[in-house]
């Protein structure tokens, strides 16, 4: 049965994608996002392209591509909610195109593309105004080109893989996890086949390397490419297993919404835990796919199989070399590989009636949890956790009450998130603030009791 032609499945895809576009102002605005937008706005003011991205947690300089993208989007609209909508549209389109190409080449169930968008991590990263998150849509196109070239040796796929590789490198250095295995594979195949246009294709790669030289120079001159503190050995050794988080809710609420469970009690909390339990079907299928990947009868073409295995090996190597922690965004560059491992297992098992029922049970739990979380963020105006905070909409409403030039001089902050990341209001006030000097000092406080993350300004009594 072809489910793509079934209105229920097609409608399900439409429903999930509608969820992506609902409430675009209910995204996080915290930590690096204000710095990114500020850099893009500043570059636009001087009518030039930004040279580098922001610095990472250990001071490593990231590439300028996210800066370029936000500069273009901010030329279209200065409303950050509008920027969110445009970013969602671009990201969803690229992910869909890449997965469609992969499904054709690897003979995977096309209805599996629906399940890619059920991931809460994909939902969150597709909407947030950050830099690392562009790795997901671009890497899907990159991986689809590597796979297609390895199977059919089409020149255009080599070109596309080379160009997207350069883009990925200029987004975030975690992209090396897929760049080294993918570029290594297509070059080995190119040299082995002795392609008639081999010199032109190699010249293209040299041009991409030349384009990357200024960024490489900046990285090494900064001398900040150093490991992160003490290694978390469990996160390093089992890093290939962390892909299971991308097809379930393992660790999602704990990382992005630590106060989520506090908003439920009694039967409501039981239902939430039940749905999370059911959603574990996805991670279990991923583990099954991971086991099959190392079997000679896994069904993947041999080149694709070794590409995926090499990506997993690079994940362990980079995690060990840089002593990475188990943050979910470190997997964004390799998300397509992780999902294909799950997707292959799903496609191979889908003919079994009991497996098919379990898959749709899993899909139902994923949809319900996504809808519940969307409602939770909307009703609480965000989450008080370190990785979310008050929503962008809520913070824009505050910024509209502040002076555009010196907003922080007007207020006293009594909200933990703002004490850690005060720069967010400065950027928003520059976009939405009013041009006057305040005569009344105000205090920024939570508008309602825990777990609500909504904030408001109140006058300070003299």
N, C-alpha and C positions, 0 to 999 in steps of 0.2 A: 504493500500500500504506500503510495507516495503522499506523505503528510504535507508536503509543500502545497499540494493541490487541494488539501483539505481546509475548509474555511476556519475550522476551530484552531488549527495550528497557525495558519496565516494571521488570524485574529489575535492569537496569543503573542506573536511577534510584534504586531502593531501595539498591543496593550503594553507590553514591556517597554517598547521604545517611547510610548507616550509618557510613561513614568519618568523617563530620563529628562523630558522637557518640562515636566510639571514643576512649578515653584522654583524657577531658576535662581531666585534670590536667596533660597534657603541652602546656600553653600557656606563652607567655612571661609573665614577671612582672618588669617592668623599667620604668625611666624614669617615665612618667606614670601607669601603672596603679595603683601604690600610693597616689599622691596622690589619684586619683579615688575609690578605695575609702575612703581615710581621710576625705575630705570627706563622703562619703555616710554613713559610720558616725557621724561627729561630728554631722551634722544629725539623724540618727535618735536619737542620745542626748538631744538637746534637743527632740525631737518637733516639728521644723519642717522646711520644705522648704529645700534649699540655694538660695542666691540666684544664684550664678554658678559656672561651671565653672573649670577650671584655666587658667593662662596658657600661651600658645604659646611657640614658640622665640624670637620677638621681643618677648614680653611681652604680646601681644594676648590679651585676656580672651575665653574662649569661653563659649557659652551653658550654661544650667543643665539642659537636658533629659537629657543623659547622667547627671547627678547624680540627677535624679528617678528615672530608670529603675533605677539601682543602689540607691537608697534602698528602692524597692519590692522588688527582688529580695532585698536583704539582710534585709527584714522576713520574707520567706518562709523564707530559710535563711542562717545565718552561715557556712556552709561555702562557700568560694570555688569549689570544684570544682562544687558544686551550682549556684552562680550562673552558671558557665560553661555548664552544661547548659541552664539556663533561657534564657540569652541565645541559644544556638544554636537552640533550638526556636523562639523568637520571630522571629529573623532569617530562618531558613529558610522559615518559614510566610509571612512578608511578601514575601520575594523570589518565592516560588512563586506566590502570589496575584497579585502585580503582573505577573509575566511571563505568567501564564495570561490575564489581561485583555488584555495587549498582543498576544498571539498571536491572540486572537479578532478584535481590532479591525483589525490589520494583515495578517491572513491569513498568519501565519507558521507554519512547521512546529512543532507542539507538542513533537515530540521534541527540538527545539532547546533546550527548557528544561533537559533533562538536561545539555547542554553548558555551561550557565551555571554549574553547580555543579562543573564540572571545573577551573575556574580556581583555581590555587593561592592567588591573592590573595584571592578570595572565601572560600576555605577558611580562610585565616589570619585575615582580618578578621572573619569570622563568629564565630570562637572567642575572640579576644583581648578582654580586659577594658579597652577603651580608649573614647575619646569619639567621635573622628572616624568610627569604623567604623559607627556607627548611620546614617550618611549613605546607605550602600548600600541596606538594606531600605526605609527611609522614602522615598528618592528613587525607587525602583522604583514604589511606590504613587503618589507624586506625578506621575511621568512618565506612568504609565498613565491617571491622571485628566485630565492636560492633553491627552493624545492623544484620549481618549474624548470630552472636551468639545468639542475642535476638530472632531471628526467628527460628533457626534450632538447637541450643544448641550443636554445633560441638566443640569438644575440641580444635582442631587446631585453630579455630577462637578466642577462649579465649586466647590461647597462643600468637597468632599474635597480638591481641589487647593489651595484657599485655606488650609485648616487644616493640611495637610501642609507647605505652604510655610512657615507660621509655625513649625512644629516643626523643619523643616530649618534655618531661620535660627537657632533657639535651640540647635542641636546644634553647628554649626561654620560659620564665615564663608565657607568655600570653597563653601558651598551657593549663593552668589550666581551661580555659573556657570550653574546651571539655573533659579534663581529669577527672574532678570531676563527671560530669553527666555520661560519658561513663563508667568509672570504677565502679561507684556506681551502674549503671544498671546491668552490667554483674555479679557483685558480689551478688547483690540481687537475680538475677535469679539463680545463682550457688547455693546459700544457700537454696533457695526455692525448687529447684529440688532435692536436696540431692544427687548430682552427685557421682557416685562410685569412681571417682578419685579426689574428692573434696580436699583432703589433698595435693595431688601432685600439683594441680592447685593453691591452696593457697600458697604452698611453693614457687612456681615460683614467685608469687607476692612479697613474703617476700624477695626473692633473689634480685628482681628488686629494692625494697626499700633499701636493704642493699647496692646495687651498687650506689644508689643515695645519700647515707649518706655523702660522702666527699663534694659533691656539696652543699647539704643542710647546712652543717657545714660552708662552705665558705660564703654562703649567709648571714647567721645569725651573723657570726663573723664580717663581713664587716659592718653590721648595716646600709645598704643603701636601704633596701626595704621600702621606704617611698613614700607617695603620691607626685604627681607632682603639686606643687603650688596651685593656685585657681582652683576650679572645673568649668568646662564648662557645665552648667546644661543641655543645649539643647543637647549636645553630649552624655551626660549620660542617660537622660530620653529616648531619641529616638535612642539609640545605636542599638537596633534590626532592626531599619529601615535602618541603614547604609549599610546593605547587598545589598540594591538596587544599590549601586554604582558599585558592582561587575558584574552586567549584563548591564552596560551602560557606558557612559562617564561623569557621574555626578561627577564633581570635579577633574577629571583626569588631564586635561590640566592645570587647575589652580594650581594644586599641583606639577606636574612634568615638565610642559612646559608652564610657565606663559607667555612666549614670542611667543607662537605658533600663536596666532591670529594676531600678528603684522606683520607676513610674508604674510598676505593675504589682499586684498583690493577689493573693488567693488563686482563684481559677484562672485569672488572666496570666499570672506568672507560670502556672502549670502548662497552659497552652503554648506559651512562648518556648518553654524548655522542651516541650514535645515537638514543636516545629523544628527547633534546632537539632534535636535528636534525629528526626527524619531527614534533615538536610545533610546528615553525615553519609547518606547513600552516595553522594557525589564524591567526597574524598575517598571513600572505600573503592569506588570504581576507578579513581585516579591511581590508587595503589595497585589495583589489578592491571591497569594499563602500564604502569611503571615496571611491573614484573614481566609483562609480555614483551616490553621493549627489549629486554635482555635475552629474549628467546629467539632462536633462529627462525621460528615459525610465527613471528609476530604479525606478518602481513605487510609491514612497511617495506618499500623498496630499500635495498641495501644502503644506497647513498643517503637517503633520508634518515634511515635508522641511525647511521653513524653520525650524521649531523646532530640529531637529537641527543645521542649519548655524549657527544663532545661538548654540547652546551651544558649538560648536567655536570660533566667533569670540570668544565671551566667555572661553573657556579661554586663547586667545592674549592677549587684552587684560589679564586678571587676572594671568597669568604675567608679562607685561611690566610692569604697574603695580607689582606686589609683588616683582618680581625673583625669582620662585620657582625652586627647584631641581627636578630631575626625580624627586622622591620619589613613590612609587606611591600613597600615601594622599591626595595632592592630587587624584587622579582619582576618589575614591570617590563624590562627589556626582553626577558625570556618568557613572558606570559603566553605568547602564541605557541611556543614549544610545549609548555605545561598543558595548555588546553588541548592541543592535538593529541597528546598522550591519553588524556581522558576521552576525547572525541573518538579515537580509534577503538578503545575498549567499548564505548557505547555503541558504535556502529557494528562491531563484530558480534555483540550480544543482543542486539535489538530485535533479532528475529524470534528470540525466545519470549513467549507471552508473559511469563512471570517477570522477566527482566524489564520488558517494556512497561509493565504496570508499575514497577518500582521506580523507573526513570520518571514517569509522569507524576508519581507520588512525590518524588524528590523535587521535581520542577514546581509542583503546587506549593510545597513548603517554602521554596525559595521566593516565589512570587508573594506569598502571604507575608513572609518576614520583611521583604522589601517594602511592601505597602505599609506595614505596621511601622517600620522605621521612618519612612517618609512622613507619616502622620505624627510620629513622636517628635521629629525635628521641627515640623511645622507648628505643632501646638506648644512646644517648649522654646521656640526660637533658637534652637541649637542644642548644644550639650556643654556642660561646664568642664568637661575633660580638656586636657592639655592639647589634644590634636583636633579639636573642633571649635569650641567656644561659641559665642553668640553668632547668629547667622549674618551674612552680608547685608541682607535687607534691614535687619535690626540696627546694625552699625551705621548704615547709610542714614537711617532716620535720626540717629544721634548726631552724625556729622552735619546734617542740615541745620542744626541748632547752634553750631559753633562758628567761630571766626575762621575764615579761609586761610589766613596767614599764620596765626599763632593759636591754634586750637588747644594745645596742652597747657597754655598759660591760664586758661579759663576754668580748668577743672581739677578736682582732687579725685583720685581713682581709688575705689573701694571694691574692685573686681580683680580677682587674682590673675586671670588671663591677660588683662590689660597692663598689669604691673610687670608681667614678663615680656609682653610684646606691645609696647606703647606706640610703635611707629604706625600701626594700622589706622588710627584716627587722623594722623597728620596727612596721610595720602588721601583718605576719604574727604576730609575737610577741604583739601585743595580742589577736589572735583565737585563737591556738593555744598560746601560751606557758604556762609554769607559774609559779605565784606563790611564788617563793622567791629568795633571794639566793644567787648562785653563789659557791662558795668556790674554784673552779678556773677560772683563765683559760684560754681556748681559742683556737685559731687556725682560721680558715676557709680551707680549701685545696681544690684539685681532688682528687677521690678517685682518679682514674685519669689515665694519660698522655693527651696530645693524640691525637685531637681530642675526647675525652670532655669534656662540660661538667658532669658530676656533681660536686657539692661535698660536703664533710663537715667535721665539727669534730674536731680533735685537741687533747688537753691540751697546754699549754705547760709544758715541764719547768722547774722552779725551779733 
